[in-house]
Amino acid sequence: MNVLMVLTSHDTLGDTGRKTGFWLEEFAAPYFVLHDAGIAITVASVKGGQPPLDPKSDEPQFQTDATERFKADAAAREVLANTVKLADVNAADFDAVFYPGGHGPLWDLAEDETSIALLEAMNAAGKPLALVCHAPGVLRHVKGTDGKPLVAGRPVTGFANSEEEAVGLTKVVPFLVEDELKALGGRFSQGDDWSSYVLEDGNLITGQNPASSTEAARRLLAHRKG
């Protein structure tokens, strides 16, 4: 099984003057779930190279066993430092895709034509798509094979409005993930704030927040054939 992980290259948190990017746990947790299962992993980002890390996700209170393992793993850090450019990726080469979140994807991946085409191609081929936290927002322009929004009529989750309010960024982000998924016809639901909550509908796997990253990766792994 070959899995593609797709990361943001966007590092500016609106007009706040603060930095953003991808959330460390949301990369590290699924990376090691897949790695430990012997899965071949390719990591891509919009611009390639070292993607921007949300500095807040590197603060002590947000560290987990997976993030600490990542920091101690030179090979994993090397993979992250040398992501391939998303435009150079061929969907046909992969069996599944995993999108970690962080606020960055709301600015670049949500509007990126290459990402949209990749997700549509993989979905049309029946391949699993897993997206956690803010990453389900990158589905806003993605269509299913019927031409309707991919999430229309399907159970989905993502970073909840209550969680965005808790971090004080509802007026900063370009759109709210929960509101967008609902507007697209998704059957949005959520668990308790900051707790693991993952929904699966056919090949579509969505996780609510950083704590959902491990379970979302396990659900993706369950689609492995043979």
C-alpha positions in Angstrom: 0.0 0.0 0.0 1.4 3.4 -1.0 0.0 6.4 0.9 0.4 10.0 0.0 0.4 12.6 2.8 -0.4 16.1 1.7 0.7 19.2 3.7 0.1 22.9 3.5 2.8 25.4 2.4 0.9 28.4 3.8 2.5 30.0 6.9 0.6 33.3 7.5 -2.3 33.4 9.9 -4.5 35.9 8.1 -3.5 39.5 8.9 -2.6 38.8 12.6 1.1 38.9 11.9 1.3 35.4 13.4 2.6 32.2 11.8 0.6 29.1 11.0 1.2 25.9 8.9 0.5 22.3 9.6 -0.2 20.9 13.1 2.6 18.6 14.3 0.5 15.9 16.0 -1.7 15.6 12.9 1.3 14.7 10.8 3.4 12.7 13.3 0.6 10.5 14.6 -0.6 9.1 11.2 2.9 9.0 9.9 4.0 6.5 12.5 0.7 4.5 12.4 1.4 4.0 8.7 5.1 3.6 9.0 4.9 1.0 11.7 2.5 -1.0 9.5 5.1 -1.2 6.8 3.2 1.3 4.5 5.2 3.2 1.9 4.7 6.9 2.6 5.3 9.8 0.3 4.9 13.3 1.8 4.0 16.2 -0.5 3.3 19.9 0.0 2.0 22.6 -2.3 5.5 24.1 -2.8 7.6 21.1 -1.9 10.6 21.2 0.5 10.2 22.0 4.2 6.5 22.8 4.9 5.8 25.4 7.6 5.0 24.0 11.1 2.4 25.9 13.1 4.6 27.1 16.0 1.8 26.7 18.5 1.7 22.9 17.8 5.3 22.7 19.0 4.4 24.1 22.4 4.9 21.8 25.4 1.2 21.3 26.2 0.5 19.9 22.7 3.2 17.3 22.7 2.3 13.6 22.5 4.3 10.3 22.2 4.1 10.7 18.4 5.5 14.2 18.3 8.3 13.3 20.7 9.1 10.3 18.6 9.1 12.4 15.5 11.6 14.9 17.0 13.9 12.0 17.9 13.6 10.3 14.5 16.2 11.8 12.1 14.8 9.8 9.1 11.3 11.1 9.7 12.6 14.7 10.0 14.5 14.2 6.7 11.3 13.1 5.0 9.5 16.2 6.2 12.3 18.5 5.2 12.2 17.2 1.6 8.5 16.9 0.7 7.8 16.5 -3.0 5.9 19.3 -4.9 2.2 18.4 -5.1 2.1 19.3 -8.8 4.6 16.5 -9.4 2.5 13.8 -7.9 0.5 11.3 -9.9 -2.7 10.1 -8.2 -2.4 6.8 -10.0 0.8 6.0 -8.0 -1.0 5.9 -4.7 -3.6 3.7 -3.0 -4.8 6.3 -0.5 -4.3 9.9 0.7 -4.1 11.5 4.1 -4.4 15.2 4.7 -3.2 16.5 8.1 -4.7 19.8 9.2 -3.5 23.0 10.9 -4.9 26.3 9.8 -2.7 26.6 6.8 -4.7 24.3 4.5 -7.7 26.7 4.7 -5.7 29.2 2.6 -3.8 27.1 0.1 -5.0 23.5 -0.2 -8.7 24.5 -0.1 -8.2 26.5 -3.3 -5.4 24.6 -5.0 -6.5 23.2 -8.3 -3.9 20.4 -8.1 -5.2 19.2 -4.8 -8.8 19.4 -6.0 -7.9 17.3 -9.1 -6.0 14.8 -7.0 -8.8 14.2 -4.6 -11.4 13.9 -7.4 -9.2 11.4 -9.2 -8.5 9.3 -6.1 -12.2 9.3 -5.2 -13.3 8.3 -8.7 -10.9 5.4 -8.4 -12.5 4.4 -5.1 -9.4 5.1 -3.1 -9.6 6.1 0.6 -9.4 9.8 1.5 -8.6 10.7 5.1 -8.6 14.3 6.3 -8.4 15.6 9.9 -9.1 18.7 11.8 -9.0 21.7 9.4 -8.2 19.5 6.4 -11.8 18.5 5.7 -12.1 22.1 4.6 -10.0 21.3 1.5 -13.0 19.4 0.2 -14.9 22.7 -0.3 -14.5 22.6 -4.1 -14.1 18.9 -4.6 -16.8 17.2 -6.6 -17.9 13.5 -6.5 -18.4 11.5 -9.6 -22.0 12.7 -9.8 -20.8 16.3 -10.1 -22.2 17.3 -6.7 -20.0 18.3 -3.8 -18.1 15.2 -2.5 -19.4 15.6 1.0 -23.1 16.1 0.0 -25.3 13.8 1.9 -22.4 12.1 3.7 -21.6 12.0 7.4 -18.5 14.2 7.9 -16.7 16.0 10.7 -13.9 18.4 11.1 -12.7 21.2 13.4 -15.9 22.4 15.1 -17.0 26.0 15.4 -16.8 25.6 19.2 -13.2 24.6 18.9 -12.4 27.5 16.6 -14.1 29.8 19.0 -12.0 28.4 21.8 -8.8 29.3 20.0 -10.1 32.7 19.1 -9.8 32.5 15.3 -13.3 32.5 14.0 -12.8 36.0 12.6 -9.3 35.2 11.2 -9.8 32.1 9.1 -11.1 32.4 5.6 -14.0 30.1 6.4 -15.2 27.9 9.2 -14.8 24.2 8.5 -18.1 23.2 10.2 -20.1 25.9 8.4 -18.6 25.0 5.0 -19.2 21.3 5.3 -22.8 21.9 6.3 -23.3 24.4 3.4 -22.1 21.8 1.0 -24.7 19.4 2.2 -22.5 17.3 4.5 -24.2 15.6 7.4 -21.9 17.2 10.0 -21.6 16.0 13.5 -19.0 16.3 16.3 -17.8 14.7 19.5 -16.7 16.5 22.6 -14.3 19.4 21.9 -10.7 18.1 21.7 -11.6 14.4 22.0 -11.1 11.8 19.3 -14.0 11.7 16.9 -13.8 10.0 13.4 -16.5 9.3 10.8 -16.2 6.9 7.9 -18.5 6.8 4.9 -17.3 4.4 2.2 -13.9 5.7 1.1 -14.2 9.0 3.0 -12.7 9.3 6.5 -12.8 12.5 8.4 -11.5 13.4 11.9 -12.6 16.3 14.1 -9.3 17.5 15.6 -5.7 16.7 16.5 -6.8 14.0 18.9 -8.5 12.2 16.0 -5.4 11.8 13.9 -4.4 8.4 15.2 -7.8 6.8 14.8 -8.2 8.3 11.3 -4.9 6.7 10.2 -6.0 3.4 11.7 -9.3 3.6 9.7 -7.3 4.3 6.6 -5.0 1.4 7.3 -8.0 -0.9 7.6 -8.6 -0.3 3.8 -5.4 -2.1 3.0 -6.0 -5.0 0.7 -4.6 -8.4 1.3 
